[in-house]
Amino acid sequence: MEEPATVSAADIARIAAVGRAAVSNWRRRYGDFPAPVGGTASSPLFSLPEVESWLRERGKPFEVSLGDRIWQRLRNLGEDLSLGLRVGRMGGFLLRRGSEDRGFSDRYDDPELIGLLDRFADERGPREAFEFLCERYVEAHSRQLSVTPEPVAALMARLIGPDPGVVLDPACGLGTLLLAVGGTRLLGQTSDPAGSCIAAHRLLLSGAEMEMYGADALPMDSFEGLLADVVVCDPPFNEREWGHDELVGDPRWEYGQPPRGEPELAWVQHCLAHVKPGGLVAILMPLAAAGRRTGRRIRGNLLRAGALRAIVTVGGSDLWLLRRPEPGERPPSRLLLLADPSTVEEQWAEHLRGVEVPGAVRIIDLLDEEIDLSPARHQSRDEHAGEAFLEVREQFEGIDLKVPSLAVSDEKPAFTTIGELLKSGVLTVPDEVAEGDVVASPSVPAYVHSGETVAVEPPMSKYRVDPERMDAAFLAGCLRAAGQIAPTSSTRIDLKRTRIPRYSIETQRARGEAFTRLAAFEDALREAAESGLELVRLGLAGLTEGQLIPEI
């Protein structure tokens, strides 16, 4: 018997044209809302026919598009672990539809699914139909897949420039960077068989000439000896088992043997080994790779050789821009370091031509004991310390440091615990965190969540209050107080045993407001401390450089 199609909470929100918070509210408020039929506690799955019936009975408008029906049917064909391969097979069908091989579509598991996909391709075109399925696949596996954000991929493409020629991505994932950069021939490799299948069909459906391999490029280089015009890469970060012992003395390590804890520097050298002299490499790196002591020897060699040309902080990563030196070429004297990518395109083009631009730091000044190339460390405001001092002083003087007003009391309240409040129904543990829920963790002070519904994972804890019996701000304040008592992991408390004073709801609300004011005061103190230290730094620099003078 065929299993019914299933949908996630995000899918339900999409087909009903509501926010995810609305779906969470429906589940909480309506006892007849369909129960989960699969998934996990944090990511439940629901029967699509049951959801459709419930929406219809409640008079709530909804529409399941043709694309979503295809997606739900495809997802329901098997386990999620093999979903990527099934998506890839759909790419194969879309690539070969219209083929003279009349029996081609019969080789697929679900003829009705293939018929729907054929209609979808007629409506949108084969490439757009497959991109739709890829988007749904990424949404469904957002925690397992690392996909280069489109704005970052677009920026990398612009920095590489038009008509890049032969382009290689040795950790291509789903082919996002290769599609963004383009080229006369696109070469990709990824360790995930499903990813290589999807990436290959994305490239083929875009009309690209391509070559794709499903293997980890560090231990198994499928393009050994090949030199591309351009190499782009968004490699996996912080992988310990990358083949360090097996790859000792590998000829790719031209700038030094990568330490065991520096797999990203192995990827940098792998990319440089595959680009022609004068060719460009754009690779995303973790922020720590620019300053870790274990990698300073390789960073120094990259600088001395003139291979590393720029590091630009983009979101939570650094973008390293490299150029393979040509024989006999004189190394550049400066490295472009930018903590803000907003001006990088113009500055990068000028920097490559040898023009001195803001943010270009002398390499000789970087070759110290640490060789820390972190852009934030070198992007100071000292060139305009006087103006910056006045700006920060204005910010500092605008910080509200009013101490909350509290009076002494000799009350001795009775106490309950989080565990008891959960048992009595005053608190519940929601599947997802919605506005008004309380979130706590060992490392972050408890707070009342505001904004869109999100999913959180352990060690984060989440609680939803019955607003008639418990004030959320009061609960968050009590949990913050418990965190002050046991702030370290060695004395970490069991949150369910945390003591909560028993007060009327009116008293809770008054104390909740006081807790909120204390939290705001703490934030203001932290801001004042940071701004004050920046004021001192700028004052010292401004007085030394003659940009500031004492006021008489």
C-alpha positions in Angstrom: 0.0 0.0 0.0 1.4 3.4 -1.0 2.3 5.6 1.9 0.7 9.1 1.9 2.9 12.1 1.1 4.3 13.9 4.2 5.0 17.6 4.9 7.0 19.5 7.4 5.8 22.5 9.4 7.6 24.7 6.9 5.8 23.0 4.0 2.4 23.5 5.8 3.2 27.2 6.2 4.1 27.5 2.6 1.0 25.8 1.2 -1.3 27.7 3.6 0.5 31.0 2.9 1.1 31.7 6.6 4.2 32.1 8.8 5.7 29.1 10.7 4.5 30.7 13.9 0.9 30.3 12.8 1.4 26.6 12.2 2.9 26.2 15.7 -0.1 28.1 17.1 -2.5 25.7 15.2 -0.8 22.7 16.7 -1.0 24.2 20.2 -4.6 25.6 20.0 -6.4 22.9 18.1 -6.6 19.4 19.5 -7.7 18.0 16.2 -4.7 19.2 14.3 -3.1 16.2 12.5 -0.6 14.3 14.7 3.0 13.8 13.3 3.4 10.6 11.3 7.2 10.7 11.1 10.3 12.8 11.5 11.7 13.8 14.9 10.4 15.7 17.9 12.1 18.9 16.6 11.3 18.3 12.9 8.0 16.4 12.7 6.4 15.3 9.5 2.6 15.3 8.9 0.4 13.4 6.4 -0.3 15.8 3.5 -3.9 14.4 2.9 -4.6 14.9 6.6 -3.3 18.4 6.6 -5.3 19.2 3.5 -8.5 17.8 5.0 -7.9 19.8 8.3 -7.3 23.1 6.4 -10.4 22.5 4.3 -12.6 21.7 7.3 -11.3 24.9 9.1 -12.0 27.0 6.0 -8.4 28.0 5.7 -7.4 28.7 2.1 -4.5 26.7 0.8 -2.8 25.6 -2.4 -0.4 22.8 -3.0 1.4 23.7 -6.2 2.4 21.2 -8.8 6.0 21.5 -7.8 5.2 20.9 -4.1 3.1 17.8 -5.0 6.1 16.5 -7.0 8.4 17.2 -4.1 6.3 15.5 -1.5 5.8 12.5 -3.7 9.5 12.2 -4.4 10.3 12.6 -0.7 7.9 9.9 0.2 9.5 7.3 -2.1 12.1 6.2 0.5 14.3 7.2 3.4 15.6 10.7 3.7 19.2 9.3 3.6 18.7 8.4 -0.1 16.7 11.5 -1.0 19.7 13.2 -2.6 20.2 10.3 -5.0 16.5 10.4 -5.9 16.7 14.1 -6.6 19.7 13.4 -8.8 17.7 10.8 -10.7 15.0 13.3 -11.4 17.8 15.5 -13.0 18.7 12.6 -15.2 15.1 12.2 -16.4 14.8 16.0 -17.1 18.1 15.9 -19.0 17.0 13.0 -21.2 13.2 13.7 -21.6 12.3 13.8 -25.2 15.1 11.2 -25.9 14.5 8.6 -28.6 14.8 6.0 -25.8 11.1 5.4 -25.4 11.4 3.2 -22.4 13.5 5.7 -20.5 10.8 6.9 -18.2 9.6 3.4 -17.4 12.9 2.7 -15.5 11.8 5.1 -12.7 10.1 3.9 -9.5 6.9 6.0 -9.9 5.4 6.6 -13.4 2.9 9.0 -12.0 5.7 11.1 -10.4 7.5 11.1 -13.8 4.3 12.3 -15.5 3.9 15.2 -13.0 7.5 16.1 -13.4 7.1 16.1 -17.2 4.2 18.5 -16.9 6.2 20.7 -14.5 9.1 20.8 -17.0 6.7 21.8 -19.8 5.5 24.7 -17.5 8.9 25.9 -16.3 11.5 24.3 -18.5 13.7 21.4 -17.4 16.4 23.5 -15.7 14.0 25.5 -13.6 12.1 22.4 -12.7 15.2 20.8 -11.4 16.4 23.9 -9.6 13.0 23.8 -7.7 13.7 20.3 -6.5 17.2 21.3 -5.5 15.9 24.2 -3.5 13.5 21.9 -1.7 16.3 19.4 -1.0 18.5 22.1 0.5 15.6 23.2 2.7 14.9 19.7 3.9 18.6 19.0 4.8 19.7 22.5 5.8 21.5 21.1 8.9 23.4 18.5 6.9 24.2 20.5 3.8 26.6 23.4 3.6 25.7 25.5 0.6 27.6 28.7 -0.3 25.1 31.6 0.1 24.1 33.1 -3.2 25.4 36.6 -2.4 28.8 35.2 -1.5 28.9 33.0 -4.6 28.0 36.1 -6.7 30.7 38.2 -5.1 33.3 35.5 -5.8 32.2 35.3 -9.4 32.6 39.1 -9.8 36.0 39.1 -8.2 37.1 36.3 -10.6 35.9 38.3 -13.5 34.1 37.5 -16.8 35.1 34.7 -19.2 37.1 32.7 -16.6 37.8 29.8 -19.0 38.3 26.4 -17.4 37.1 26.5 -13.8 37.7 23.9 -11.1 35.9 23.5 -7.8 37.5 20.6 -5.9 34.8 20.7 -3.1 31.8 21.6 -5.2 28.9 20.3 -3.1 25.8 20.9 -5.2 27.7 22.9 -7.9 26.6 26.4 -6.6 30.0 28.1 -7.1 30.6 26.6 -10.6 27.1 27.8 -11.7 27.8 31.3 -10.3 31.3 31.6 -11.9 30.6 30.0 -15.3 33.3 29.2 -17.8 34.0 27.4 -21.0 34.5 24.1 -19.1 33.5 23.4 -15.5 35.2 20.7 -13.4 33.9 19.5 -10.1 34.6 17.0 -7.4 32.8 16.3 -4.1 33.0 13.6 -1.5 29.2 13.1 -1.5 27.9 10.8 -4.2 24.4 12.3 -4.1 25.9 15.8 -4.2 28.0 14.9 -7.3 25.0 13.5 -9.0 22.9 16.6 -8.3 25.8 19.0 -9.2 26.4 17.2 -12.5 22.8 17.4 -13.6 22.6 21.1 -12.6 25.6 21.9 -14.7 24.4 19.8 -17.7 20.9 21.3 -17.6 22.5 24.8 -17.7 24.2 23.8 -20.9 27.7 23.7 -19.5 30.5 21.4 -20.7 31.5 19.7 -17.5 33.3 16.8 -15.8 32.3 15.6 -12.3 33.7 13.1 -9.8 32.3 11.8 -6.5 35.4 11.5 -4.3 37.2 13.5 -1.6 39.8 15.6 -3.4 42.5 15.7 -0.7 43.1 11.9 -0.5 41.8 11.1 -4.0 42.6 13.8 -6.5 40.5 13.1 -9.6 42.1 15.9 -11.5 45.8 15.1 -10.7 48.1 17.1 -13.0 45.3 19.3 -14.4 45.8 23.1 -14.4 42.7 25.2 -14.6 42.4 28.9 -15.4 40.5 29.6 -12.2 39.9 27.6 -9.0 37.0 28.3 -6.6 36.3 26.5 -3.4 34.1 26.4 -0.3 35.7 23.5 1.5 34.5 21.7 4.7 35.8 23.4 7.8 37.5 21.9 10.8 37.7 18.3 9.5 40.1 16.3 11.6 40.1 13.1 9.5 41.3 14.7 6.2 44.2 12.3 5.5 47.1 14.1 7.2 49.2 11.0 7.9 48.7 9.5 4.4 49.5 12.7 2.7 52.8 13.6 4.4 55.2 14.8 1.7 52.5 15.2 -1.0 53.8 17.3 -3.9 50.9 19.7 -3.5 52.3 21.0 -0.2 54.6 23.5 -2.0 54.3 26.0 0.8 54.6 23.6 3.7 53.2 20.4 5.2 49.7 21.3 6.6 49.5 20.6 10.3 46.9 18.0 11.4 44.6 20.8 12.7 44.9 22.9 9.6 42.9 21.1 6.8 41.9 24.4 5.3 45.6 25.2 4.5 45.7 21.8 2.7 42.7 22.9 0.6 44.5 26.3 -0.2 47.5 24.4 -1.5 45.4 21.9 -3.4 43.8 24.8 -5.2 47.1 26.5 -6.0 48.5 23.2 -7.3 45.6 23.1 -9.8 45.7 26.6 -11.3 47.9 27.9 -14.1 50.7 30.4 -13.4 48.9 33.8 -13.2 45.6 32.1 -12.5 43.3 33.1 -9.6 42.0 31.1 -6.7 39.1 32.2 -4.5 38.5 30.1 -1.4 36.3 30.6 1.6 38.1 29.9 4.9 37.2 30.0 8.6 38.1 33.2 10.4 40.6 31.4 12.7 42.7 30.2 9.7 44.1 33.7 9.3 45.6 33.7 12.7 46.1 30.2 14.2 49.7 29.8 15.3 50.0 26.3 13.8 49.5 27.7 10.3 51.9 30.7 10.5 54.7 29.0 8.6 52.5 28.3 5.6 50.9 31.7 5.7 54.4 33.3 5.8 55.5 31.2 2.8 52.3 32.2 0.9 53.1 35.9 1.6 56.8 35.6 0.7 56.0 33.9 -2.6 53.4 36.4 -3.5 50.7 33.8 -3.8 48.3 35.2 -1.2 46.9 38.6 -2.5 43.9 39.4 -0.3 41.8 38.3 2.6 38.2 39.8 2.9 35.8 39.0 5.7 32.5 38.0 4.3 29.8 37.2 6.8 31.2 34.5 9.2 34.1 33.5 6.9 37.1 35.0 5.3 37.5 34.9 1.5 41.1 34.3 0.5 42.1 35.5 -2.9 45.3 34.0 -4.3 47.2 34.2 -7.6 49.7 31.5 -8.6 53.0 33.3 -9.2 54.5 33.2 -12.7 58.1 32.2 -13.1 60.5 35.1 -12.4 57.6 37.3 -11.2 58.4 39.8 -8.5 56.2 39.3 -5.4 53.9 42.1 -4.4 54.8 44.3 -1.4 51.3 44.6 0.1 48.4 42.3 1.1 44.9 43.6 0.8 43.0 43.1 4.1 39.4 44.1 4.4 37.0 43.6 7.2 34.2 45.1 5.2 33.5 43.6 1.7 31.4 46.6 0.5 34.3 48.2 -1.4 36.3 45.0 -2.3 35.5 44.9 -6.0 37.0 48.2 -6.9 39.9 47.8 -4.5 40.7 44.3 -5.6 41.0 45.3 -9.3 43.3 48.2 -8.4 45.3 46.1 -6.0 45.9 43.5 -8.7 47.3 46.2 -11.0 49.8 47.2 -8.3 48.0 50.4 -7.2 48.2 51.2 -3.5 44.6 51.1 -2.1 43.1 51.6 1.4 43.4 48.3 3.3 46.6 47.2 1.6 49.1 46.4 4.4 52.9 46.1 3.9 53.8 42.4 3.8 57.1 43.1 5.6 55.0 44.4 8.6 53.0 41.2 8.6 55.9 38.8 8.7 56.3 38.9 12.5 56.3 36.0 14.9 52.5 35.4 14.7 51.8 36.2 11.0 48.3 37.0 12.0 46.4 38.0 8.8 43.0 38.6 10.3 41.5 41.6 8.6 39.8 42.8 11.8 43.2 43.1 13.5 44.7 45.3 10.8 41.6 47.3 9.8 42.0 50.0 12.5 40.5 53.5 12.4 43.8 55.1 13.3 44.1 57.0 10.0 41.0 58.9 11.1 41.5 58.5 14.8 40.4 62.1 15.6 37.1 61.9 13.8 36.5 58.4 15.1 37.2 59.5 18.7 34.5 62.1 18.5 32.0 59.6 16.9 32.7 57.0 19.6 32.5 59.6 22.4 29.1 60.6 21.2 28.0 57.0 21.2 29.4 56.5 24.7 27.7 59.6 26.1 24.4 58.4 24.7 24.5 55.1 26.6 21.8 54.9 29.3 23.6 53.7 32.5 20.7 54.4 34.9 20.7 51.8 37.6 17.4 50.1 38.0 15.5 51.1 41.2 15.2 48.2 43.7 14.2 48.3 47.4 15.3 45.9 50.2 12.7 43.3 51.3 12.7 40.5 53.9 10.3 38.3 52.0 10.9 34.5 52.2 8.9 33.1 49.3 8.1 29.4 48.8 9.8 27.7 45.8 9.0 25.3 43.1 11.2 23.9 40.4 11.2 23.8 36.6 10.5 20.1 36.7 7.4 20.6 38.9 6.1 23.4 36.7 6.5 21.1 33.6 4.5 18.4 35.4 1.7 20.8 36.3 1.4 22.2 32.8 2.5 25.7 33.8 5.4 25.1 31.4 5.6 23.0 28.3 8.5 22.2 26.0 7.6 23.3 22.4 8.9 21.6 19.2 10.1 25.0 18.0 10.8 28.3 19.7 8.1 30.9 18.9 7.7 34.5 20.1 7.3 34.7 23.9 9.1 31.4 24.6 12.0 31.3 27.1 15.4 30.0 25.8 18.3 29.0 28.1 21.6 27.3 27.7 24.8 26.8 29.7 26.7 29.5 27.7 24.0 32.1 27.0 21.9 33.9 29.6 18.2 33.0 29.5 16.0 35.3 27.4 12.5 35.7 26.0 12.5 35.0 22.3 11.1 37.5 19.9 10.8 37.3 16.2 10.2 34.3 13.8 9.7 30.7 14.9 13.0 28.9 15.0 14.3 25.4 15.9 16.9 25.0 18.6 19.0 22.0 19.5 20.6 20.8 22.8 22.3 22.1 24.9 19.7 24.9 24.4 16.6 24.5 26.5 13.2 26.0 25.6 10.0 26.6 27.6 6.6 27.9 26.7 4.6 29.5 29.6 1.0 29.5 30.4 0.6 33.3 30.4 -2.2 33.1 33.0 0.0 31.4 35.5 3.6 32.3 34.6 5.3 35.4 33.3 7.9 34.7 30.6 10.2 37.6 31.7 10.0 36.5 35.3 11.0 32.9 34.3 13.9 34.1 32.2 15.2 36.3 35.0 15.1 33.4 37.5 17.0 31.2 35.0 19.6 34.0 34.5 20.0 34.2 38.3 20.6 30.4 38.4 23.2 30.8 35.7 25.0 33.4 37.8 25.2 30.9 40.6 26.6 28.1 38.4 28.3 29.9 35.5 30.8 27.3 34.5 30.5 23.9 32.9 32.2 22.2 35.9 29.3 23.3 38.1 26.5 23.3 35.5 23.1 23.0 37.0 20.2 20.8 36.0 17.7 23.3 34.7 14.8 21.1 35.8 16.0 21.4 39.3 16.2 25.2 39.2 14.2 26.8 42.0 11.5 29.3 40.9 9.8 31.5 43.6 6.0 31.0 43.9 4.4 34.4 43.3 1.0 35.5 42.0 1.0 36.4 38.3 0.8 40.1 39.2 3.9 39.9 41.3 5.7 37.8 38.6 4.9 40.5 36.0 6.3 43.3 38.2 9.4 41.3 38.9 9.7 40.3 35.3 9.8 44.0 34.3 12.5 44.5 36.9 14.5 41.5 35.5 14.1 43.1 32.0 15.5 46.4 33.2 18.5 44.6 34.8 19.2 42.8 31.6 19.1 46.1 29.7 21.4 47.6 32.3 23.8 44.7 31.8 23.8 45.2 28.0 24.4 49.0 28.5 27.4 48.2 30.9 28.9 45.9 28.3 28.4 48.4 25.5 29.9 51.1 27.7 33.0 49.0 28.5 33.6 48.2 24.8 33.1 51.8 23.7 35.2 53.0 26.6 38.1 50.8 25.6 37.8 52.0 22.0 37.8 55.6 23.2 41.1 55.0 25.0 42.7 53.3 22.0 41.6 56.1 19.6 42.6 58.8 22.1 46.1 57.3 22.4 46.4 56.9 18.6 45.0 60.4 18.0 47.3 62.1 20.5 50.4 60.2 19.2 49.7 61.0 15.5 48.7 64.6 16.1 45.1 64.1 15.2 43.9 65.1 18.7 45.0 67.8 21.1 44.0 68.4 24.7 41.0 70.7 25.2 42.0 73.7 27.4 
